[in-house]
Amino acid sequence: MRKKSVTVAKTAGFCYGVKRAVGMAYDAVGKYRRIYTYGSLIHNRNVVSDLEARGVEVIDSLDGVTDSDAVIIRSHGVGPQVYEELDRLGATIIDATCPNVKRIHELAAECAARGEYVLVAGDKSHPEVQGILAYAEKNCSVFGDSEELEELLRKNCENYKKGVAILSQTTYNIELWEECVHKAMLHEGVKVYNTVCNATTLRQTEAQKLSQSCDTMIIIGGRNSSNTAKLYDICSKNVRCYLIEDASELMDIDFSHSGSVGISAGASTPAYIIEEVQKTMTDIISNDEEFNFEKAIEQTFKKIYTGKRVSGVVTAVNSTEVIVDIGTKHTGYIPVSELSNDPNAKPSDIVKVGDEIEVIVTKLNDVDGIATLSKKQIDAQKGYEEIKKAFEAGEVLEGTVTNVIKGGVIVVSNGVRVFVPASQTGVKQGESLDSILKTNVRFKIIELNEQRKRAVGSIRKVASEERAVKRAQFFETAEVGQVVTGEVKSITDYGVFVDVGGVDGLIRKSDLTWARIKHPSDVVSVGDKIEVTIKDIDKETGKVSLIYKKQSDNPWEIFKNGYTVGQVVDVKIVSITNFGAFAQIIPGIDGLIHISQIANQRVNNVADFLTVGQTVQAKITEINPETKRVSLSIRELLSDEAKKAESSDEE
């Protein structure tokens, strides 16, 4: 039996910048009336809690700070505006910013001053990144990986003739950084400054190597620590990995199948916590090495084999696999591809540590003590039974469209992949099936192959049946004059079709609006939700007529309330005929200026006096509400002016 071991990485724990910041904080204790840190000094709750117990309070705002207080600038650094505000308040500044971060601040300011656009690799919500951006002012952006960098470079290399500068958060992932540098080198006018901290590079490199030579990795650090999270991500690619904040969390982890354990820690983890974890871990695996007769007997007689269904408890979940204790000498692994039929699902969304699940053994390696498992196959077996029951009962199922393939789509329901032909999706011919990708749909099984365990479904069938029910309900309850809400489904030259609940009603062009329009699309668009009034219902033919225009908007009602015979109005010429001209008084109401009412002289050609689009003054001489006609006269205004002139001459 291989002897178990615990190995601690040499670079684990405090880096120079963190050690310096913590030392400055402890040195300041008792020297000032009040001591604050602007934000958490470092991302480690144990250190922050100990400092708080000694009177060092964490603040997120400078409100209340006075000239007798001291404020510690944390190791992540801050923007220049914070220093300016502290100077204004007269507070003592204890600057614990990491020297490496200070250097990045200077670089960002210098690059921005030269007119270069600054791109920062890192997490935009991290305080260190926010501080860097403050020195670059407005000419800056943040990217998380090489793909985001490529997109930013395409946009900004052309816009910024003075060049682009690329910096990074000190704790940025070194593997991602190398990818980003490679991308940047493909663009002209780009300068790359390698600002990943050397301590970060060494720590990540050593943790990666250690994770490749042991069975289990323990990463110690605050869960809100960026560099700790990156260590966990790097090591998780190689081995089972657990992120803990202190030794107490080790008690919740099963190390019975761990031969060798590696330990690394984030830059904010104190040495005493690392030592405590190392000691506790050593005690745990030492106890595990003690022979347990009952357990050995149980594992000897509990046989597993390829194809066997077994139950187990989830002990770890990461982005690539799930680790399951199946109660034998084997360590069970579920690859992410065998976890679910949904390619978009994350492992953490499907299972959690402590869950008891049923799996199928797909592969055994007795030499290494590894059992490869599948939850997807179990779910498919159970789900197929549900699918079969639904098919026999004609029930409606629900699922998610996960893939668009040749000839249709795949819908996952109860862990089973169901093929829905394009003709059964309900998507109109010529339109893209991508429109329903990743959406939840309701469907029925229309074909089942029990031998091959294949199912064919129809979304359209369910939609058609549900529409038929709605249609019947509509004709039972709908009445002429009733106001209903519908959705615009299509637009033609002569009107608009609106779905009012299983029925497509028609709004004719004349019932759409009181105003003159060239096309119904000037008023509504496909997909609009609108209120309409039922104009007519023919239950025999199933035809429904609708009205969209409101009586309150009737231009004749507006005209009657605001205009009278004898009133002088400004009108706009809208058309010319051989007997006169039509002029718009208000939208929807036109009046006729007869040829005899255009001038004080004989008019042979209306176009000699008026043009379409021209605005003129005219008097309303007649209003006929029954025939909806209005007569206008320009001539009467000219006569009125002449009379005034004659009256003035006589005086």
Backbone hydrogen bonds, N-H to C=O, Kabsch-Sander energy under -0.5 kcal/mol:
donor,donor_aa,acceptor,acceptor_aa,energy
5,S,259,G,-1.4
7,T,261,V,-2.8
9,A,263,I,-3.3
12,A,9,A,-1.2
13,G,265,A,-1.0
14,F,269,T,-1.0
15,C,267,A,-1.1
19,K,15,C,-2.6
20,R,16,Y,-2.4
21,A,17,G,-2.0
22,V,18,V,-2.8
23,G,19,K,-2.2
24,M,20,R,-2.2
25,A,21,A,-1.9
26,Y,22,V,-2.3
27,D,23,G,-2.1
28,A,24,M,-1.2
29,V,25,A,-0.7
29,V,26,Y,-0.6
31,K,28,A,-2.1
33,R,68,S,-0.9
34,R,68,S,-0.6
35,I,55,G,-0.8
36,Y,70,A,-2.6
37,T,57,E,-2.3
38,Y,72,I,-2.3
39,G,37,T,-1.4
39,G,59,I,-2.4
44,N,42,I,-1.7
48,V,44,N,-2.3
49,S,45,R,-2.5
50,D,46,N,-1.9
51,L,47,V,-2.3
52,E,48,V,-2.2
53,A,49,S,-1.9
54,R,50,D,-0.8
54,R,51,L,-0.6
55,G,52,E,-1.7
56,V,51,L,-2.7
57,E,35,I,-2.4
57,E,55,G,-0.8
59,I,37,T,-2.5
65,V,62,L,-1.9
69,D,66,T,-1.5
70,A,34,R,-2.5
71,V,92,T,-3.0
72,I,36,Y,-3.5
73,I,71,V,-0.5
73,I,94,I,-2.6
74,R,38,Y,-0.6
74,R,72,I,-0.6
75,S,41,L,-1.2
77,G,74,R,-1.8
82,V,79,G,-1.3
83,Y,79,G,-0.9
84,E,80,P,-2.1
85,E,81,Q,-1.9
86,L,82,V,-2.3
87,D,83,Y,-2.4
88,R,84,E,-2.0
89,L,85,E,-1.9
90,G,86,L,-1.3
91,A,86,L,-1.4
92,T,69,D,-2.7
94,I,71,V,-2.6
94,I,92,T,-0.6
95,D,93,I,-0.7
96,A,73,I,-1.6
96,A,94,I,-1.0
98,C,75,S,-2.1
101,V,98,C,-0.6
102,K,98,C,-2.3
103,R,99,P,-1.9
104,I,100,N,-1.3
105,H,101,V,-2.1
106,E,102,K,-2.1
107,L,103,R,-2.2
108,A,104,I,-2.8
109,A,105,H,-2.2
110,E,106,E,-2.5
111,C,107,L,-2.8
112,A,108,A,-2.2
113,A,109,A,-2.1
114,R,110,E,-1.3
115,G,112,A,-1.4
116,E,111,C,-2.3
117,Y,163,G,-2.2
118,V,139,N,-2.5
119,L,117,Y,-0.5
119,L,165,A,-3.1
120,V,141,S,-2.5
121,A,167,L,-2.2
122,G,120,V,-0.5
122,G,143,F,-2.3
124,K,122,G,-0.6
126,H,123,D,-2.0
130,Q,126,H,-2.2
131,G,127,P,-2.0
132,I,128,E,-1.9
133,L,129,V,-2.5
134,A,130,Q,-1.4
135,Y,131,G,-0.9
135,Y,132,I,-0.9
136,A,132,I,-1.2
137,E,133,L,-0.9
139,N,136,A,-1.0
140,C,138,K,-2.0
141,S,118,V,-1.9
143,F,120,V,-2.3
149,L,145,D,-2.0
150,E,146,S,-2.5
151,E,147,E,-1.8
152,L,148,E,-2.1
153,L,149,L,-2.8
154,R,150,E,-2.1
155,K,151,E,-1.4
156,N,152,L,-2.8
157,C,153,L,-2.4
159,N,155,K,-0.8
160,Y,156,N,-2.5
161,K,159,N,-0.9
163,G,160,Y,-1.7
164,V,189,G,-2.5
165,A,117,Y,-2.9
166,I,191,K,-2.9
167,L,119,L,-2.8
167,L,165,A,-0.5
169,Q,121,A,-3.0
172,Y,169,Q,-1.7
177,W,173,N,-2.3
178,E,174,I,-1.9
179,E,175,E,-1.5
180,C,176,L,-2.3
181,V,177,W,-2.5
182,H,178,E,-1.9
183,K,179,E,-1.9
184,A,180,C,-2.6
185,M,181,V,-1.9
186,L,183,K,-1.3
187,H,184,A,-1.9
190,V,187,H,-0.6
191,K,164,V,-3.0
193,Y,166,I,-2.9
193,Y,191,K,-0.5
194,N,192,V,-0.6
195,T,193,Y,-1.4
197,C,170,T,-1.9
201,T,197,C,-2.2
202,L,198,N,-2.7
203,R,199,A,-2.5
204,Q,200,T,-2.7
205,T,201,T,-2.4
206,E,202,L,-2.6
207,A,203,R,-2.3
208,Q,204,Q,-2.0
209,K,205,T,-2.1
210,L,206,E,-2.5
211,S,207,A,-2.3
212,Q,208,Q,-0.9
212,Q,209,K,-0.6
213,S,210,L,-1.4
215,D,260,S,-1.6
216,T,260,S,-1.8
217,M,240,R,-2.5
218,I,262,G,-3.0
219,I,217,M,-0.5
219,I,242,Y,-3.0
220,I,218,I,-0.5
220,I,264,S,-2.2
221,G,244,I,-2.3
222,G,43,H,-0.8
225,S,222,G,-1.7
226,S,224,N,-0.5
229,A,225,S,-2.0
230,K,226,S,-1.8
231,L,227,N,-1.7
232,Y,228,T,-2.1
233,D,229,A,-2.3
234,I,230,K,-2.4
235,C,231,L,-2.4
236,S,232,Y,-2.4
237,K,233,D,-0.7
237,K,234,I,-0.7
238,N,235,C,-1.7
239,V,235,C,-1.8
240,R,215,D,-0.9
242,Y,217,M,-2.3
244,I,219,I,-2.6
244,I,242,Y,-0.6
249,E,246,D,-1.3
250,L,247,A,-1.7
251,M,248,S,-1.0
252,D,249,E,-1.1
253,I,250,L,-1.7
255,F,253,I,-0.7
258,S,255,F,-2.0
259,G,257,H,-0.6
261,V,5,S,-2.9
262,G,216,T,-2.9
263,I,7,T,-2.9
264,S,218,I,-2.4
266,G,220,I,-2.7
269,T,266,G,-1.7
273,I,270,P,-0.6
274,I,270,P,-1.5
275,E,271,A,-2.6
276,E,272,Y,-1.8
277,V,273,I,-2.3
278,Q,274,I,-2.6
279,K,275,E,-2.4
280,T,276,E,-2.5
281,M,277,V,-2.9
282,T,278,Q,-2.1
283,D,279,K,-2.2
284,I,280,T,-2.2
285,I,281,M,-2.3
286,S,282,T,-1.7
287,N,283,D,-2.1
288,D,284,I,-2.0
289,E,285,I,-1.2
290,E,286,S,-0.6
290,E,287,N,-0.9
293,F,291,F,-0.7
296,A,292,N,-2.4
297,I,293,F,-2.4
298,E,294,E,-2.2
299,Q,295,K,-2.5
300,T,296,A,-1.9
301,F,297,I,-1.9
302,K,298,E,-1.6
303,K,301,F,-1.3
307,G,361,V,-3.8
308,K,305,Y,-2.3
310,V,308,K,-0.5
310,V,359,V,-2.5
312,G,357,I,-2.5
313,V,325,D,-2.1
314,V,355,D,-2.8
315,T,323,I,-2.8
316,A,323,I,-1.4
318,N,321,E,-2.3
322,V,334,I,-1.9
323,I,316,A,-2.4
324,V,332,G,-2.7
325,D,313,V,-3.0
326,I,324,V,-0.8
331,T,369,G,-3.1
332,G,324,V,-1.6
332,G,330,H,-0.6
333,Y,371,A,-2.7
334,I,322,V,-3.0
336,V,320,T,-2.1
338,E,335,P,-2.0
339,L,336,V,-1.2
340,S,336,V,-0.7
345,A,342,D,-1.4
349,D,346,K,-1.7
350,I,346,K,-0.8
350,I,347,P,-1.2
351,V,347,P,-2.3
354,G,314,V,-2.9
355,D,352,K,-2.3
357,I,312,G,-2.5
357,I,355,D,-0.6
359,V,310,V,-2.9
360,I,374,S,-1.9
361,V,308,K,-2.3
362,T,360,I,-0.6
362,T,372,T,-2.8
363,K,372,T,-1.5
365,N,370,I,-2.6
369,G,365,N,-1.1
370,I,365,N,-2.2
371,A,331,T,-2.5
372,T,363,K,-2.7
373,L,333,Y,-3.3
374,S,360,I,-1.8
375,K,338,E,-1.7
376,K,338,E,-2.8
379,D,375,K,-2.7
380,A,376,K,-2.3
381,Q,377,Q,-2.2
382,K,378,I,-2.7
383,G,379,D,-3.3
384,Y,380,A,-2.5
385,E,381,Q,-1.3
386,E,382,K,-1.5
387,I,383,G,-2.6
388,K,384,Y,-2.8
389,K,385,E,-2.3
390,A,386,E,-2.3
391,F,387,I,-2.2
392,E,388,K,-2.4
393,A,389,K,-2.2
394,G,390,A,-1.0
395,E,390,A,-2.2
397,L,443,F,-3.2
399,G,441,V,-2.1
400,T,412,V,-1.8
401,V,439,T,-2.4
402,T,400,T,-0.8
402,T,410,I,-2.2
403,N,410,I,-1.2
405,I,403,N,-0.6
405,I,408,G,-2.1
408,G,405,I,-1.9
409,V,420,V,-2.5
410,I,403,N,-2.5
411,V,418,V,-2.9
412,V,400,T,-2.5
413,S,411,V,-0.6
413,S,416,V,-2.4
416,V,413,S,-1.9
418,V,411,V,-3.0
418,V,416,V,-0.6
419,F,455,A,-2.2
420,V,409,V,-2.8
422,A,407,G,-2.6
424,Q,421,P,-1.9
425,T,422,A,-1.3
431,E,428,K,-2.1
435,S,432,S,-1.3
436,I,433,L,-1.8
437,L,434,D,-1.1
438,K,401,V,-2.8
439,T,436,I,-1.7
441,V,399,G,-2.8
443,F,397,L,-2.4
444,K,458,S,-1.8
446,I,456,V,-2.6
447,E,456,V,-1.6
449,N,454,R,-3.1
450,E,448,L,-0.7
453,K,449,N,-1.0
454,R,449,N,-1.9
456,V,447,E,-2.7
457,G,419,F,-2.5
458,S,444,K,-2.3
459,I,424,Q,-1.9
460,R,424,Q,-2.8
462,V,458,S,-0.7
463,A,459,I,-2.2
464,S,460,R,-2.9
465,E,461,K,-2.4
466,E,462,V,-2.8
467,R,463,A,-2.1
468,A,464,S,-2.0
469,V,465,E,-1.8
470,K,466,E,-2.2
471,R,467,R,-2.6
472,A,468,A,-2.1
473,Q,469,V,-2.3
474,F,470,K,-2.5
475,F,471,R,-2.1
476,E,472,A,-1.3
477,T,473,Q,-1.5
478,A,474,F,-3.1
481,G,534,I,-3.0
482,Q,479,E,-2.0
484,V,482,Q,-0.5
484,V,532,V,-2.7
486,G,530,I,-2.6
487,E,499,D,-1.9
488,V,528,D,-2.6
489,K,497,F,-2.6
490,S,497,F,-1.4
492,T,495,G,-3.0
496,V,507,I,-2.4
497,F,490,S,-2.5
498,V,505,G,-3.0
499,D,487,E,-2.9
500,V,498,V,-0.7
500,V,503,V,-2.9
505,G,498,V,-3.0
505,G,503,V,-0.8
506,L,544,V,-2.7
507,I,496,V,-3.1
508,R,506,L,-0.7
508,R,546,L,-0.5
509,K,494,Y,-2.2
511,D,508,R,-1.6
512,L,509,K,-1.1
513,T,509,K,-0.8
522,D,519,H,-2.4
523,V,520,P,-2.1
524,V,520,P,-1.6
527,G,488,V,-2.6
528,D,525,S,-2.1
530,I,486,G,-2.3
530,I,528,D,-0.6
532,V,484,V,-2.9
533,T,547,I,-2.7
534,I,482,Q,-2.6
535,K,533,T,-0.5
535,K,545,S,-2.6
536,D,545,S,-1.5
538,D,543,K,-2.7
539,K,537,I,-0.6
542,G,538,D,-2.1
543,K,538,D,-0.9
545,S,536,D,-2.6
546,L,506,L,-2.8
547,I,533,T,-2.4
548,Y,511,D,-2.4
549,K,511,D,-2.1
553,D,550,K,-1.4
554,N,551,Q,-1.8
557,E,554,N,-0.7
558,I,554,N,-1.9
559,F,555,P,-2.8
560,K,556,W,-2.7
561,N,557,E,-1.5
562,G,558,I,-0.8
562,G,559,F,-0.9
563,Y,559,F,-2.1
566,G,620,I,-3.9
567,Q,564,T,-1.7
569,V,618,A,-3.0
571,V,569,V,-0.5
571,V,616,V,-3.1
572,K,584,Q,-1.8
573,I,614,Q,-2.9
574,V,582,F,-2.9
575,S,582,F,-1.5
577,T,580,G,-3.2
580,G,577,T,-0.7
581,A,593,I,-2.0
582,F,575,S,-2.4
583,A,591,G,-2.8
584,Q,572,K,-3.2
585,I,586,I,-0.5
585,I,589,I,-2.8
586,I,589,I,-1.1
589,I,586,I,-2.6
591,G,583,A,-3.0
592,L,630,V,-2.6
593,I,581,A,-3.3
593,I,591,G,-0.5
594,H,592,L,-0.8
594,H,632,L,-0.6
595,I,579,F,-2.4
597,Q,594,H,-2.4
598,I,595,I,-0.9
604,N,602,R,-0.6
608,D,605,N,-1.7
609,F,606,V,-2.2
610,L,606,V,-2.3
613,G,573,I,-3.0
614,Q,611,T,-2.0
616,V,571,V,-2.4
616,V,614,Q,-0.5
618,A,569,V,-2.5
619,K,633,S,-2.7
620,I,567,Q,-2.7
621,T,619,K,-0.6
621,T,631,S,-2.4
622,E,631,S,-1.3
624,N,629,R,-2.9
628,K,624,N,-1.2
629,R,624,N,-1.9
631,S,622,E,-2.3
632,L,592,L,-2.9
633,S,619,K,-1.7
634,I,597,Q,-2.5
635,R,597,Q,-2.4
638,L,634,I,-1.6
639,S,635,R,-2.5
640,D,636,E,-2.3
641,E,637,L,-1.9
642,A,638,L,-2.0
643,K,639,S,-2.7
644,K,640,D,-2.0
645,A,641,E,-2.1
646,E,642,A,-2.6
647,S,643,K,-2.5
648,S,644,K,-1.9
649,D,645,A,-1.8
650,E,646,E,-2.2
651,E,647,S,-1.3
